[in-house]
Amino acid sequence: MKFDVARAYHLAWRVGHRVPGPVVRALTTLGADVAWWRRGSGVRRLEANLARVRPELDPAALRRLSRAGMRSYMRYFGETLTLRGSSPAHIAARVRAVGDAPVRALLADGHEVVLALGHMGNWDLAGAWATAHLGHVTTVAERLEPEELFQEFLAFRESIGLTIIPLTGGGDVFRQLVRVARGGPGVLPLLADRDLTARGVEVDLFGRRARVAAGPAALAVSTGAPLVPAAITYERLHGARRRAAGTPWGIVITFLPRVEVPAELPRAQQLQAVTQGWVDALAAAIHARPQDWHMLQRVFVEDLDPARDAARRAAATPDLVAGGEEGAS
């Protein structure tokens, strides 16, 4: 009998918030440890990526780091499946913002702020917090298959206050994002540390060539919208904050300095420079907390299949520069 992924997610979202937190955390830790012990393709890819982040680690230390990474990754799933049951007070207690004053000033001036994010920590929790404490959040999501699964993710993210633009099947994505970026005030976060369009920008990442989404830089260059990298990492909660949050884990959203567009450069070089700028900022954050970088996919150019990559890039639609996320990962 074929496993119905969409139905499983629907059930998890419907009942997850009713399961006691310690049980959810125990199950996700167990799932992470089992996956880590089996060392399937996703874990091996995670370890290969982490080896680029921390090349000084010996094999045993790298394995310990990948175990912490899998626990962080599965923690994200457990938290996301129970997020609907979190009150605004719980969400506020679970999130700590650092460096948000410049972003708040930009919002107060009527700007739409483009956030360049990596697959770090819990970006759904960050989005739920931001839409209540910063401004309305609009973002992009990959259209998953089957369609029922995509609709489940869409319904979930809309339930926590986000506006979602599908990466494919919903019209010209970049044109829609340009309208949002020129509207404001609001927050436009894009998970951009992996290129889903085959039209990404090649950058230096931990001394290697990697391909990331062009969307954040393209919006900053095209519309003048301020571009701010942001890192999301986990932290242990204690005392009153832990009691208020109802969980031992919270997140820190660190807003990094705005990446300026160099006016003296041609547009193509502006795109490259701005992309490298936000990548450098996030790379420092990833290096500091590599276990919270949930990158179980290929991002470094040397890991791509040359023939398959060339075919994808040849067939890609030029306008799809928005980036986005791969939904379940």
C-alpha positions as CSV (number, residue, x, y, z in Angstrom):
1,M,0.0,0.0,0.0
2,K,1.4,3.4,-1.0
3,F,2.1,5.8,1.9
4,D,0.0,9.0,1.6
5,V,2.5,11.7,2.6
6,A,-0.1,14.5,2.3
7,R,-2.6,12.7,4.6
8,A,0.2,12.0,7.1
9,Y,1.1,15.7,7.3
10,H,-2.6,16.7,7.5
11,L,-3.0,14.3,10.5
12,A,0.2,15.5,12.1
13,W,-0.8,19.2,11.9
14,R,-4.3,18.4,13.1
15,V,-3.3,16.4,16.2
16,G,0.4,17.5,16.8
17,H,-0.4,20.4,19.0
18,R,-2.4,18.0,21.3
19,V,0.6,15.8,21.9
20,P,2.6,16.7,25.1
21,G,5.7,18.7,24.3
22,P,8.1,16.2,26.0
23,V,6.6,13.4,23.9
24,V,7.1,15.4,20.6
25,R,10.7,16.2,21.6
26,A,11.5,12.6,22.5
27,L,10.1,11.3,19.2
28,T,11.9,13.9,17.1
29,T,15.2,13.2,18.9
30,L,14.7,9.5,18.4
31,G,13.9,10.0,14.8
32,A,17.0,12.1,14.3
33,D,19.2,9.6,16.0
34,V,17.9,6.7,14.0
35,A,18.3,8.6,10.7
36,W,21.8,9.6,11.8
37,W,22.8,6.1,12.7
38,R,21.5,4.7,9.4
39,R,23.5,7.4,7.6
40,G,21.4,7.5,4.5
41,S,22.0,9.9,1.6
42,G,20.6,12.9,3.4
43,V,22.9,12.5,6.4
44,R,25.9,11.8,4.1
45,R,25.1,15.0,2.2
46,L,24.7,17.0,5.5
47,E,28.1,15.7,6.6
48,A,29.7,16.6,3.3
49,N,28.3,20.2,3.6
50,L,29.4,20.5,7.2
51,A,32.9,19.3,6.3
52,R,33.1,22.5,4.1
53,V,31.9,24.6,7.0
54,R,34.3,23.1,9.5
55,P,37.2,21.5,7.5
56,E,39.3,21.3,10.7
57,L,37.1,18.6,12.2
58,D,38.3,14.9,12.2
59,P,35.8,12.2,11.1
60,A,34.6,11.5,14.7
61,A,34.0,15.2,15.4
62,L,32.2,15.6,12.1
63,R,29.9,12.7,12.9
64,R,29.1,14.3,16.3
65,L,28.3,17.6,14.5
66,S,26.0,15.8,12.0
67,R,24.2,14.2,14.9
68,A,23.6,17.6,16.5
69,G,22.5,18.8,13.0
70,M,20.0,16.0,12.6
71,R,18.5,16.7,16.0
72,S,18.2,20.4,15.1
73,Y,16.6,19.5,11.8
74,M,14.1,17.1,13.4
75,R,13.4,19.7,16.1
76,Y,12.3,22.0,13.4
77,F,9.8,19.5,12.1
78,G,8.4,18.7,15.6
79,E,8.0,22.4,16.4
80,T,6.4,23.2,13.0
81,L,3.9,20.4,13.3
82,T,2.8,21.7,16.7
83,L,3.1,25.5,16.0
84,R,-0.7,25.9,15.4
85,G,-1.2,25.2,19.0
86,S,1.1,28.0,20.2
87,S,-0.4,31.1,21.6
88,P,1.0,34.6,20.7
89,A,2.5,34.7,24.2
90,H,4.2,31.4,23.7
91,I,5.6,32.5,20.3
92,A,6.8,35.8,21.8
93,A,8.6,34.0,24.6
94,R,10.3,31.5,22.2
95,V,11.8,34.2,20.0
96,R,14.6,36.6,20.8
97,A,15.6,39.2,18.2
98,V,19.1,40.7,17.9
99,G,20.0,43.7,15.8
100,D,16.3,44.4,14.8
101,A,16.4,48.2,15.5
102,P,17.5,49.1,11.9
103,V,14.9,46.9,10.5
104,R,12.2,48.4,12.6
105,A,13.4,51.9,11.5
106,L,13.1,50.9,7.8
107,L,9.6,49.5,8.4
108,A,8.6,52.7,10.2
109,D,9.7,54.7,7.1
110,G,7.4,52.6,5.0
111,H,9.9,50.2,3.4
112,E,9.4,46.6,2.5
113,V,12.5,44.8,3.9
114,V,13.9,41.9,2.0
115,L,15.4,39.3,4.3
116,A,18.0,36.9,2.9
117,L,17.6,33.7,4.9
118,G,19.4,30.4,5.1
119,H,17.8,27.1,6.0
120,M,18.6,27.7,9.6
121,G,16.8,27.1,12.9
122,N,13.0,27.3,12.6
123,W,12.0,29.8,9.9
124,D,8.3,29.0,10.3
125,L,8.4,30.1,14.0
126,A,10.4,33.2,12.9
127,G,7.7,34.0,10.3
128,A,4.9,33.6,12.9
129,W,6.8,36.0,15.2
130,A,7.7,38.5,12.5
131,T,4.2,38.9,11.3
132,A,3.0,39.8,14.8
133,H,6.0,41.8,15.9
134,L,7.5,43.4,12.7
135,G,5.1,43.6,9.9
136,H,3.1,41.5,7.4
137,V,5.2,38.6,6.0
138,T,5.2,37.6,2.3
139,T,7.4,34.8,1.1
140,V,7.9,32.2,-1.6
141,A,7.4,28.4,-1.4
142,E,8.2,25.6,-3.8
143,R,5.1,23.9,-5.2
144,L,5.4,20.4,-3.8
145,E,4.1,17.2,-5.2
146,P,1.5,15.8,-4.8
147,E,-0.6,18.9,-4.9
148,E,-2.4,17.9,-1.7
149,L,0.9,18.2,0.2
150,F,1.5,21.6,-1.2
151,Q,-2.0,22.7,-0.1
152,E,-1.3,21.4,3.4
153,F,1.9,23.5,3.6
154,L,0.1,26.4,2.2
155,A,-2.8,26.2,4.6
156,F,-0.4,25.8,7.5
157,R,1.7,28.9,6.6
158,E,-1.4,31.0,6.0
159,S,-2.8,29.9,9.4
160,I,0.3,31.5,11.1
161,G,-0.3,34.7,9.2
162,L,2.0,34.4,6.2
163,T,1.2,35.3,2.6
164,I,2.7,32.6,0.3
165,I,3.6,33.0,-3.4
166,P,4.1,29.6,-5.1
167,L,7.5,29.3,-6.9
168,T,5.8,27.7,-9.9
169,G,2.3,27.5,-11.3
170,G,1.2,30.9,-10.0
171,G,2.3,33.3,-12.7
172,D,5.4,35.5,-12.9
173,V,7.0,35.1,-9.4
174,F,9.5,37.8,-9.7
175,R,7.0,40.3,-11.0
176,Q,4.8,39.5,-8.0
177,L,7.7,40.0,-5.6
178,V,8.6,43.3,-7.3
179,R,5.1,44.6,-6.5
180,V,5.4,43.5,-2.9
181,A,8.9,45.0,-2.6
182,R,7.6,48.3,-3.9
183,G,4.6,48.3,-1.7
184,G,5.5,48.1,2.0
185,P,5.8,48.3,4.8
186,G,6.4,44.7,5.4
187,V,8.8,41.8,5.5
188,L,9.8,39.7,2.5
189,P,12.0,36.8,3.7
190,L,13.5,34.5,1.1
191,L,15.2,31.2,1.9
192,A,18.0,31.7,-0.6
193,D,21.0,29.6,0.3
194,R,20.0,27.0,-2.3
195,D,19.1,27.6,-5.9
196,L,15.9,25.9,-6.9
197,T,15.5,27.6,-10.3
198,A,18.8,26.6,-12.1
199,R,19.2,30.4,-12.6
200,G,21.1,31.1,-9.4
201,V,24.2,33.1,-8.8
202,E,27.6,31.4,-8.2
203,V,29.4,32.6,-5.1
204,D,32.2,31.8,-2.8
205,L,31.0,29.8,0.2
206,F,33.5,28.5,2.7
207,G,36.2,28.7,0.0
208,R,34.2,26.6,-2.5
209,R,31.9,27.6,-5.4
210,A,28.2,27.3,-4.5
211,R,25.0,28.3,-6.2
212,V,22.4,30.3,-4.4
213,A,19.1,32.1,-5.3
214,A,19.4,35.4,-7.2
215,G,16.1,36.7,-5.8
216,P,17.2,38.8,-2.8
217,A,19.8,40.7,-4.7
218,A,17.6,41.0,-7.8
219,L,14.9,42.6,-5.7
220,A,17.3,45.0,-4.0
221,V,18.9,46.0,-7.4
222,S,15.6,46.3,-9.3
223,T,13.5,48.0,-6.6
224,G,15.8,49.7,-4.2
225,A,14.3,47.7,-1.4
226,P,16.7,47.3,1.6
227,L,18.3,43.9,1.8
228,V,19.1,42.5,5.2
229,P,20.6,39.0,5.9
230,A,19.1,37.2,8.9
231,A,20.3,34.1,10.7
232,I,18.0,31.9,12.8
233,T,19.6,29.7,15.4
234,Y,18.4,27.7,18.4
235,E,19.1,28.5,22.0
236,R,18.2,26.8,25.3
237,L,15.7,28.5,27.4
238,H,15.8,28.8,31.2
239,G,13.8,30.1,34.1
240,A,10.9,32.4,33.5
241,R,11.3,32.5,29.8
242,R,11.2,28.7,29.5
243,R,8.0,28.6,31.6
244,A,6.5,31.3,29.4
245,A,7.5,29.6,26.2
246,G,6.3,26.1,27.4
247,T,9.4,24.5,25.8
248,P,13.2,24.3,26.6
249,W,14.1,25.5,23.1
250,G,13.8,29.0,21.6
251,I,15.3,30.7,18.6
252,V,17.4,33.8,18.0
253,I,16.8,35.9,14.9
254,T,20.0,37.8,14.3
255,F,19.5,40.7,11.8
256,L,22.8,41.4,10.2
257,P,24.0,44.7,8.6
258,R,22.1,45.8,5.5
259,V,23.8,44.9,2.2
260,E,24.2,48.0,0.1
261,V,23.9,48.0,-3.7
262,P,27.2,49.4,-5.3
263,A,25.8,52.2,-7.5
264,E,29.0,52.4,-9.6
265,L,28.8,48.9,-11.0
266,P,26.8,47.6,-14.0
267,R,23.6,45.7,-13.1
268,A,25.1,42.2,-13.6
269,Q,28.0,43.0,-11.3
270,Q,25.6,44.6,-8.8
271,L,23.7,41.3,-8.6
272,Q,26.9,39.4,-8.1
273,A,28.3,41.8,-5.4
274,V,25.1,42.0,-3.4
275,T,24.6,38.2,-3.5
276,Q,28.1,37.6,-2.3
277,G,27.5,40.2,0.4
278,W,24.6,38.5,2.0
279,V,26.2,35.0,1.5
280,D,29.3,36.2,3.4
281,A,27.2,37.5,6.3
282,L,25.2,34.2,6.6
283,A,28.4,32.1,6.2
284,A,29.7,33.7,9.4
285,A,26.5,32.8,11.2
286,I,26.5,29.2,9.8
287,H,30.2,28.8,10.9
288,A,29.3,29.8,14.4
289,R,26.3,27.4,14.6
290,P,26.8,24.8,11.9
291,Q,24.4,22.3,13.6
292,D,21.5,24.7,12.9
293,W,22.2,24.8,9.1
294,H,19.7,22.3,7.7
295,M,21.3,21.7,4.4
296,L,20.8,18.1,3.4
297,Q,20.9,18.9,-0.3
298,R,23.5,19.8,-2.9
299,V,24.6,23.4,-2.8
300,F,28.2,23.3,-3.8
301,V,28.9,23.3,-7.5
302,E,31.4,20.5,-7.3
303,D,28.7,18.2,-5.9
304,L,26.4,18.7,-8.9
305,D,26.1,16.3,-11.8
306,P,27.6,18.4,-14.7
307,A,25.4,17.0,-17.4
308,R,22.2,17.2,-15.4
309,D,23.0,20.6,-14.1
310,A,23.7,21.9,-17.6
311,A,20.4,20.5,-18.9
312,R,18.5,22.1,-16.0
313,R,20.1,25.5,-16.6
314,A,19.4,25.3,-20.3
315,A,15.7,24.5,-19.7
316,A,15.2,27.0,-16.8
317,T,12.8,29.9,-17.1
318,P,14.9,33.1,-16.9
319,D,12.4,35.0,-14.8
320,L,12.5,32.5,-11.9
321,V,15.1,34.2,-9.8
322,A,13.0,34.5,-6.6
323,G,14.5,31.5,-4.8
324,G,12.3,30.0,-2.2
325,E,12.2,27.0,0.0
326,E,11.7,23.3,-0.6
327,G,8.7,23.1,1.7
328,A,9.4,20.1,3.9
329,S,13.1,20.6,4.3
